[in-house]
Amino acid sequence: AGGMDAVEQALASGTRRTGATVHVVTAELDAGPILVQEAVPILEGDTVETLRQRVHEAEYRILPQGIRLMEARLAGSSTVR
């Protein structure tokens, strides 16, 4: 599942997990290189709201690392702290 309605797609598909991704934005939806990801389990009884909240929490955790990786990429460095 991807794009703007990824949470709804994940719940409708019956899958057991979804996730959060930080990636480089390109003209094509969800096509840029992935910088960092975190899996998010789909729990029994999840609603769009509860799952979306957990996905957002994962996004908040991984965004700083994604920013550091992008900064390193832009600086031409392969070393990230």
PyRosetta script that sets phi, psi and omega in degrees:
from pyrosetta import init, pose_from_sequence

init()
pose = pose_from_sequence("AGGMDAVEQALASGTRRTGATVHVVTAELDAGPILVQEAVPILEGDTVETLRQRVHEAEYRILPQGIRLMEARLAGSSTVR")
pose.set_psi(1, 142.4)
pose.set_omega(1, -179.8)
pose.set_phi(2, -154.8)
pose.set_psi(2, -178.6)
pose.set_omega(2, 177.7)
pose.set_phi(3, 78.7)
pose.set_psi(3, -163.1)
pose.set_omega(3, -172.1)
pose.set_phi(4, -72.9)
pose.set_psi(4, -23.1)
pose.set_omega(4, -179.2)
pose.set_phi(5, -113.0)
pose.set_psi(5, 35.6)
pose.set_omega(5, -175.9)
pose.set_phi(6, -60.5)
pose.set_psi(6, -38.9)
pose.set_omega(6, -179.0)
pose.set_phi(7, -64.9)
pose.set_psi(7, -45.8)
pose.set_omega(7, 178.8)
pose.set_phi(8, -61.8)
pose.set_psi(8, -42.5)
pose.set_omega(8, 179.5)
pose.set_phi(9, -62.8)
pose.set_psi(9, -42.6)
pose.set_omega(9, -179.2)
pose.set_phi(10, -63.2)
pose.set_psi(10, -44.9)
pose.set_omega(10, 179.0)
pose.set_phi(11, -64.2)
pose.set_psi(11, -42.2)
pose.set_omega(11, -177.9)
pose.set_phi(12, -68.2)
pose.set_psi(12, -28.2)
pose.set_omega(12, -175.2)
pose.set_phi(13, -79.2)
pose.set_psi(13, -18.2)
pose.set_omega(13, -178.5)
pose.set_phi(14, 81.6)
pose.set_psi(14, 8.3)
pose.set_omega(14, 178.7)
pose.set_phi(15, -66.5)
pose.set_psi(15, 161.8)
pose.set_omega(15, -176.5)
pose.set_phi(16, -98.0)
pose.set_psi(16, -7.2)
pose.set_omega(16, 176.7)
pose.set_phi(17, -154.2)
pose.set_psi(17, 157.4)
pose.set_omega(17, 174.8)
pose.set_phi(18, -134.8)
pose.set_psi(18, -152.7)
pose.set_omega(18, 179.4)
pose.set_phi(19, -177.9)
pose.set_psi(19, 179.3)
pose.set_omega(19, 177.0)
pose.set_phi(20, -119.1)
pose.set_psi(20, 140.5)
pose.set_omega(20, -178.6)
pose.set_phi(21, -134.4)
pose.set_psi(21, 135.0)
pose.set_omega(21, 168.6)
pose.set_phi(22, -108.0)
pose.set_psi(22, 122.2)
pose.set_omega(22, -178.5)
pose.set_phi(23, -141.2)
pose.set_psi(23, 164.2)
pose.set_omega(23, 175.7)
pose.set_phi(24, -71.2)
pose.set_psi(24, 132.6)
pose.set_omega(24, -179.5)
pose.set_phi(25, -82.7)
pose.set_psi(25, 130.7)
pose.set_omega(25, 176.8)
pose.set_phi(26, -126.1)
pose.set_psi(26, 177.0)
pose.set_omega(26, -179.2)
pose.set_phi(27, -63.3)
pose.set_psi(27, -32.0)
pose.set_omega(27, 179.9)
pose.set_phi(28, -89.9)
pose.set_psi(28, 135.0)
pose.set_omega(28, -176.9)
pose.set_phi(29, -58.8)
pose.set_psi(29, 127.5)
pose.set_omega(29, 176.0)
pose.set_phi(30, 57.5)
pose.set_psi(30, 29.8)
pose.set_omega(30, -176.0)
pose.set_phi(31, -105.6)
pose.set_psi(31, -10.0)
pose.set_omega(31, -176.6)
pose.set_phi(32, -72.7)
pose.set_psi(32, 160.4)
pose.set_omega(32, 178.8)
pose.set_phi(33, -58.5)
pose.set_psi(33, 136.2)
pose.set_omega(33, 179.4)
pose.set_phi(34, -78.0)
pose.set_psi(34, 133.3)
pose.set_omega(34, 177.0)
pose.set_phi(35, -96.8)
pose.set_psi(35, -44.6)
pose.set_omega(35, -179.7)
pose.set_phi(36, -159.8)
pose.set_psi(36, 148.9)
pose.set_omega(36, 179.2)
pose.set_phi(37, -137.9)
pose.set_psi(37, 156.6)
pose.set_omega(37, 172.4)
pose.set_phi(38, -141.7)
pose.set_psi(38, 129.7)
pose.set_omega(38, 177.5)
pose.set_phi(39, -74.1)
pose.set_psi(39, 145.6)
pose.set_omega(39, 177.2)
pose.set_phi(40, -129.7)
pose.set_psi(40, 118.9)
pose.set_omega(40, -179.7)
pose.set_phi(41, -70.3)
pose.set_psi(41, 147.3)
pose.set_omega(41, 172.2)
pose.set_phi(42, -97.7)
pose.set_psi(42, 118.9)
pose.set_omega(42, -174.6)
pose.set_phi(43, -95.0)
pose.set_psi(43, 151.3)
pose.set_omega(43, 176.2)
pose.set_phi(44, -58.3)
pose.set_psi(44, 131.9)
pose.set_omega(44, -179.7)
pose.set_phi(45, 89.1)
pose.set_psi(45, -1.8)
pose.set_omega(45, 178.3)
pose.set_phi(46, -59.5)
pose.set_psi(46, 143.0)
pose.set_omega(46, 171.2)
pose.set_phi(47, -111.6)
pose.set_psi(47, 171.9)
pose.set_omega(47, 176.0)
pose.set_phi(48, -55.2)
pose.set_psi(48, -42.1)
pose.set_omega(48, -176.8)
pose.set_phi(49, -66.8)
pose.set_psi(49, -45.8)
pose.set_omega(49, -177.0)
pose.set_phi(50, -69.3)
pose.set_psi(50, -40.4)
pose.set_omega(50, 178.9)
pose.set_phi(51, -68.8)
pose.set_psi(51, -42.5)
pose.set_omega(51, 178.9)
pose.set_phi(52, -59.4)
pose.set_psi(52, -39.4)
pose.set_omega(52, 179.0)
pose.set_phi(53, -61.4)
pose.set_psi(53, -44.5)
pose.set_omega(53, 179.9)
pose.set_phi(54, -67.6)
pose.set_psi(54, -36.1)
pose.set_omega(54, 176.1)
pose.set_phi(55, -64.5)
pose.set_psi(55, -43.0)
pose.set_omega(55, 177.8)
pose.set_phi(56, -61.2)
pose.set_psi(56, -41.2)
pose.set_omega(56, 178.3)
pose.set_phi(57, -61.1)
pose.set_psi(57, -40.1)
pose.set_omega(57, 176.7)
pose.set_phi(58, -65.2)
pose.set_psi(58, -40.8)
pose.set_omega(58, 178.2)
pose.set_phi(59, -59.8)
pose.set_psi(59, -43.4)
pose.set_omega(59, 179.9)
pose.set_phi(60, -63.0)
pose.set_psi(60, -34.9)
pose.set_omega(60, 179.4)
pose.set_phi(61, -70.1)
pose.set_psi(61, -39.9)
pose.set_omega(61, -172.8)
pose.set_phi(62, -92.5)
pose.set_psi(62, -16.2)
pose.set_omega(62, -177.6)
pose.set_phi(63, -58.0)
pose.set_psi(63, -45.1)
pose.set_omega(63, 179.2)
pose.set_phi(64, -57.6)
pose.set_psi(64, -40.0)
pose.set_omega(64, 178.2)
pose.set_phi(65, -65.7)
pose.set_psi(65, -41.1)
pose.set_omega(65, 177.5)
pose.set_phi(66, -61.0)
pose.set_psi(66, -40.0)
pose.set_omega(66, 178.0)
pose.set_phi(67, -64.2)
pose.set_psi(67, -45.1)
pose.set_omega(67, 178.5)
pose.set_phi(68, -60.7)
pose.set_psi(68, -42.0)
pose.set_omega(68, 179.1)
pose.set_phi(69, -63.8)
pose.set_psi(69, -40.4)
pose.set_omega(69, 178.9)
pose.set_phi(70, -68.1)
pose.set_psi(70, -40.6)
pose.set_omega(70, 176.3)
pose.set_phi(71, -59.0)
pose.set_psi(71, -44.5)
pose.set_omega(71, 179.4)
pose.set_phi(72, -63.7)
pose.set_psi(72, -41.3)
pose.set_omega(72, 178.8)
pose.set_phi(73, -61.9)
pose.set_psi(73, -44.8)
pose.set_omega(73, -179.4)
pose.set_phi(74, -67.4)
pose.set_psi(74, -31.2)
pose.set_omega(74, 179.2)
pose.set_phi(75, -81.2)
pose.set_psi(75, -6.2)
pose.set_omega(75, 180.0)
pose.set_phi(76, 79.1)
pose.set_psi(76, 18.2)
pose.set_omega(76, -178.1)
pose.set_phi(77, -104.4)
pose.set_psi(77, 144.8)
pose.set_omega(77, 174.7)
pose.set_phi(78, -100.0)
pose.set_psi(78, -1.3)
pose.set_omega(78, -179.2)
pose.set_phi(79, -98.4)
pose.set_psi(79, 124.8)
pose.set_omega(79, 178.8)
pose.set_phi(80, -125.2)
pose.set_psi(80, 135.8)
pose.set_omega(80, 178.1)
pose.set_phi(81, -97.9)
pose.dump_pdb("model.pdb")
